[in-house]
């Protein structure tokens, strides 16, 4: 597949922060005409990577949201009932679903949250992946055009409304795990997502807080870097509304509570609520001092007590 080359890797590396290795593996898998499964928690850039890849490689992307309502008929398509009454079952009256569209056009079929797809629908996807064709009643065989591949994504840590992916799927894909980026990369992501205000004390503090949330002993699922972006943007607007400083501690805590409390999943039976944890994390990761800002380091970035202590609380 000539569209997936080193130039595509270089283009993606400039868009997707801190993912050079994963980008190379995904591009190599697609160039080898393989299907791909991206696994990782929310906010790790799975969708961003794939959309940027399709744009850079000049290939079409057909998007499918995986959920319990994704029936085989919605995935494959159906005949237009009104036209069937007038014209009968002919190919011209068939309304392509996303799978048939991707097969006909040789596009990438992107299935988000594949572990939320019902089993009967998943079996249809497995058939298309294996055979590169599909037989639809009254329509006949739909053979995949060159370039058709399935790229799926999933969050393996969310147990609500999900199912375990079978070995039949794993046997047909190249699996790429995408964990959270390094501290410096997450700082860059927040700066990019918030503008100049993100490359500041509040931006770096927000990153430290969300990173500490992933290690906190009372938290089952911590915040993604999106939480840090929202925190900074909220703090910026609150500073304007209150005619105050964006680095005011109480103002920042209000922004942190709004941006992060809904993203944290605390452990059951621990007696803690998300608001308590956010307050603790905010206090345990104070703003940089002038000396810290001057030498370009972050308190707690190397596992010092500011970050490590929060994880033990």
Secondary structure, DSSP 8 states (H G I E B T S, - for coil): -TTSSHHHHHHHHTTSTT-HHHHHHHHHHHHTT-EEEEE--TTSSHHHHHHHHHHHHT--EEEEE-STT--HHHHHEEE-HHHHHHH-S-GGGEEE-HHHHHHHHT-EEEEETGGGS-HHHHHHHHHHHHHSEEEETTTEEEE--TT-EEEEEE-TT--TT-----HHHHTTEEEEE-----HHHHHHHHHHHHGGGGSSHHHHHHHHHHHHHTT-TTEEE---HHHHHHHHHHHHHHHHHTT--TT-HHHHHHHHHHHHTTT-EE-TTS---HHHHHHHHHHHS----HHHHHHT--TTTTS-HHHHHHHH-
